[in-house]
């Protein structure tokens, strides 16, 4: 039996990205779920980490008696390949739900053009753009959800973090819905606290160098400082906001250090990766801080960490939203099971209709890995309330959740968590 287990593990991890992974009981029709994550492009580092979170939840549910078939596709961190992959998942593979995508621009395009029109539920573990909350194509369909917080929340925390350390800032942001939304919310929050954003500079997603954009962002600006008379002064940014993805940040943060001798950065979740360290140098990142979707801690999070360690022999990555991916798969599976025990077909719309039923209060608390008890309660017609690895996972009417924002820092070439913050309204 041990040899067979080793063969199965080897096959699972050596399979191509477009392969499927299935667990469960023979003779029971599996619920097909598409997994749309990046293995190429600017966010390619997140794909393998998030996949592990998804697969852990699916395997645990299968062991509890509900089979999940995962069909993996590569979004390539780009709209055109992601839409093509999503169409395959929907039209050829006949999935009922999709976990993904990672970047907000890709998620928005897939939801508008593929999953939404085909009534397929989609849950992103890491798309944080505020634009997704009010997506016109989802109005009335309620098919787009996410287990990570909107950047309205992250922007509030980023603004407060910057205001405690700096007086002026410039921002470099990737020119898509994610970058624009976060940059605008940061500017609003930072300036409300007395800071000054000198320049907001967008950049393309596929450039090989960003020196022209950096020159604009880091140039001194003439600002009005007088009260009773017109007084102007020339100031430069105390910090550069890096609101892009890891692939972009590796290039232009290094260029900022080497070509402009600038070494003060403020990061968000997109470039939160230790892959920056060899590219930029640990000494140039030491002490630099950032924010990202966080977790609430407690029993749910500890259950997830222990299960992850037992399954993979390593600690779940803090650089990517692995726990959010786990929660996305968990609520899809619980909602699909809730529909099935009522005798309903497992469709995107039926999963959607049961999503808040299993994820929101009231109901008996279910923590990560507690799926056997969850299925038993659902069979008995009782209500459950999934308390996720990242937090409560209580979906509002727009499919958003309120979870903590992590404040993190580069320390000795590693990323360490400083604290978790909630910020529900602007101060």
N, C-alpha and C positions, 0 to 999 in steps of 0.2 A: 504493500500500500504506500509506503514512503516513496518508493521509486516512481510510482504512478503520479504522486503529488508533485514530485520534482519536475516530471515531464510536463504536467499541466501548467505549472508556474512558468517554466521556460517558454512554452508555446504562447502563453498569454502575453508575456513581456517582449517577446521577439516578433510578435505579429505586426503587420503593417498598420498604419494609423487608420486606414479605412476598414479594418477588420471589426468583428463584433466580439463581445465578451458576454457570456450568459452563465448564470448560475440558477439552480433551483431543482424542482422535482420533475422527473420525466413524465410526459403525458399531460402536463398542464401548460396551456398556451401562455407564453411569456409576454409580458408587457414590453414593447419595443420603445426604447428611449434613445434619441440621437444625442451624441456628445460632440459639440462643435467648439473645439479649443485650438489655440495656435501652436504649431510646431515649426513655423517659419515666420519671418518678418520681425518687426520691432518688439513683439511680446512673446517670442518663441520660447523663452525660458519658463514661462508660466504654464505651458501646456502639460508637460509631464507631471508637475506638482499637483495641478488641479485634477488631472486624470486619476491620481491615486486617491484623492478625497472622494470622487464620484464612485470609483470601483469599490472602495471600502464600504460605503453605504449600501450599494447594490448587493454585495456579497453577504453582508449581515442580514439584509431582508430576505435573501434567498435561503439562508440557513434557518431563518424563522418561518419559512414556508411559502414565500411569494417570489416567483421567478421574474427576474429582470434581464432583458437582453439589451446590452449596450452596443450601439453601433457608432464607431468613432470616425470623425472626419476632421480634416485640418482646415481651419479658417484662414491660415496664412497671414493673420493680422491685416487683412485687406478685404475690401467690400466685394469685389468681383469674384474671387475664388470662394469666399464665404457663402455668397448667394448660390453659387453653383453647387457647392457641397450641401447646403441646406435643401436645395431642390432635390438632390439625390436622396437625402434622408426622408423627405416628405413623399416624393412621388414613387421612388423605386423601393425604398426600404419600408415605407408605410409606418414610420414612427408616430407615436401619439403625443410625444413631448420632446423638447430639446433642452438640454442643459448647455448654456452658452448665450451669446458668445462672450469674449473677454472684454474687448474694447467697445466703448459706447457707440462709435460710428458704425462699426460692423453690426452690433446688436440692433441698432436702429434700422439699418438697411434690410437686414434679414427679417425683422419683425414686420416691417412695412410691406415688403415685396414677396415674402415666402411664407413664413409661419402664420401670420395674421390672416391673410386671404384664404389660407387652407384650414383655418380653425384649429391650429396646432398650438398647444401651450408652450411657452418659452420662458425659462427662468435663468437669468444671468447671475453668476456668482461674483461679478466684479465690474459691471458696467455702471458707472456712478453719475453720468451726466444728468443734470436736472431736466434736460430736454425729454428724457424718456418718461418722466412723470406725466407729461401732457402730450404724449404722442398722439396726433390726430387719428392716425390709422388704427389705433387701439381703442378709440372712443366707442364705448358701447359693446366692445368685444371682450375686454378684460382678459386678454390672453398673454400679456407681457408682465412678468414679475421679476423681482430681484431679491437676493438674500444679502446684499450689501447696501449700505446707506447711500442716499443721494449726496452729491457734492455740495448741495446747499449746506449740509451739516459739516462736511469736511472743510469747506471754505470758511465757515465760521471759526472752526478750531485753528485752521492755518493762519487766519487773520489775527487771532488772539496771540498765537505763538510768535508770530513775527513782531507784533506791536510791543511785546515784552522784551525784545532784543534789538530791534532796529527802528530807525526813523524814516528811512527811505528804502524803496525796493523797485526793481524792474522785474519783468516777467517774460520768460520765453515759454511759449506753449505750442503744442501740436495743433495744427489748424483743422480741428474737427470738433464734433459736439462735446466730447470729453474735455479737451483742452480749453475751448472757449468758455464753457460753462463754469469750470473750476476757476479759471483766471478772473472771470467777472465777479464771481462770488467772493474770491479772495480780496480783490480790490475794494469791494464794498465793505467787507468786514475790517480790513486793515485800516482804511481811511476813516471809518467810523470811530476807530480807537486812536486817532491822531496821527497815523502814518501817512506817507505820501507815496503813491505809485507813480514813478516817473515815466515809464514806458511799458507798453504791452506789445510784445513782438511775436507774431505768429511765425511758424516755420512749416515747411512741407514735410511729408512723411517719408520721402524717399531720397533726401539729399545726402551727399557723401561728405559735405562740409557745411558748417553753419557760421563761418566767420563773419559774413556780411550781416546776418541777423544779430550776432553777438555784438558787433560794433554799434549797431543801433541801440541795443539794450543797455550796453555799458557806458555809452557816451554820457557826459555830464549834461544836465538840463538846466535851463534858466527858469527859475520859479519866483513868483511874487511872495515876498515875506513881510512887507510893510503893513502897518495898521492904519495910521492917519495919513501917511504919505506913500507914494509909490516907491517901494524898495524891492530890488530884485537881487538874486544871488545865484551863483552857479553851483550845483550840487551833483554828486554822482550817487549811484545806488549803494546802500550799505550791504545789500544782499540781492542775489539773483534767484527768483523763483523758477524752479525747474519742473514745469508742468507738462511732461511728455512721457514717453515710454522708455524702457531701459535701453533699447537699441539707439534711440536718439541721444539720450543723456550720456551714454558712453562716449559719443563723439564730441558733443559740444561742451560738456563739462571739462573734458580734457583740453579742448581748444581754448576754453576760457582761462584755464590755469597756465597753459604753455604759451599762448599767443598774447594774452591780455593781462597775465599775472594777477588774475582775479581768483580769490579762493574762499568766497563766502556764498554758500548756497542754502536754499530752503527747498526741500523735496516734498512731493506728494506720494500717493500710492503707486503711480505708474512706474517711476524709476526706483522703487524700493527693492533693491536687489544687490546682493553681495558681488554680482558680476561687475558692478562699477569699480570695485576695489582694484583688481589687476589692471583695469583700463586707465584709471585716473591716478591711482596711488593711494595707499591707506593714509599716508601723511597729509594728503590734500583733502581728504574727506573727514579726518578726525574731528569729532565734536559736532559735525553738521547734523541738523535735525530735519524731521519730516513727519508727515501724518499718513494714515492709511485706515481703511476699515478695520475695526478691532474685534475683540470678543469680550463677553461679559464675565468670563471665568466661572468659578464654582463647579459643581458636580457635572453639568453637561459638558463643559470644556475639558475637564479632567478625564471624563469617560472617553471622549474623542481622542485625546492625546494618548491614553493608554492603549486603546484599540489600534490606533495607527502604529504605535511602537511595536505592538505584538504582531501586526500584519506585515510590516515592512522592515522592521529592525532598525528604524531610525525615527527621529523626532520630526513631526510634521513641519514643513517649511513655514517660517514666519515671513519670508519674502513675498509669498503669494497667498492669495485668499483660499487656501486649501480647505479650511474649515467651512467657508461659504459654499464651496462646491459640494462638500459632504452634505450640508444642510439642504441645498437645492435638490439633490438626488433623494434625500430622505423624505422631504415633503411631497415630492412627485410620487414616490412609491407608496407612502401612506394614503394619499388622496386616491390613487389608482386602486388600492386595495379596498378603501372605503366604498368606492363605486361598485367594485366587483361583488362585494358581499351583499350589496343591495340588489344584485341581479342585473346591474346596468353594464352595458358594453364599456370597455376601457377606451375612451376616446379623449381627445384633447379637451373638449368642452365638459365632459363628465369629470375629468380630473380637475379642471378649473373650478367647477361647481362645488367640489369637496375640499379644495385647497385650504380655504379659511376654516372649514369645519375641523380639520385635523391640526391646523397650525395655530389658530387663535383660541383664546379662552371663550367660554368656560370649557372644562373637561379635565380628565385626569392627566396629570403631568407625565410626559414621555420624554426621556432623555436619550441621547445618542446610544445606539446599541440595544435599546430596550424594545426592539421591534416585535419580539414574540408576544410580549404582554400587550403591546399596542394592537396587534392583529386579533388577539383574544378578545379584547375589549370591544373592538369594532364588530366582531362577529356577534357579540352579545347586544349590539345596538347601543353601546355606551359612547359618550363623547370623550375625545382625547385632546390634549393640548401639547403639541411638540415644543419642547424647550431646547433650542439648538445649541450647537457648539459655539456659535458666534453670539447668541443672545436669544431673545424671545421668539424671533421669526414670526411676529404678529403682522400680517399684511393689512395695510389700510385699503381704502377703496380704489387707490391707484396702483396697487401692487407693490408699494414701497414698504420698507421696514425701518424702524429706528434701532440702531445698534451703536455701540461705543465707537469712538474714533481713537485709534492708537497714536500716541506721540512716541516716535522712535528716534534713534541716534546711531551714527557710526562711531564705534568704539573699538580700537585695536583691530581694525579691519573686519569687524563683525557688525551686524545690526542688532541692537538691544532695545527692548521696550522700556520706555521711561514711565508711561502712565496711560490710562484710558480716560477719555473725556466724553461726556454727553453734553450736547448743546442743542436744545430743541428750538429755541428762538434766539434771535439776535439780541445782544445786550444793549 
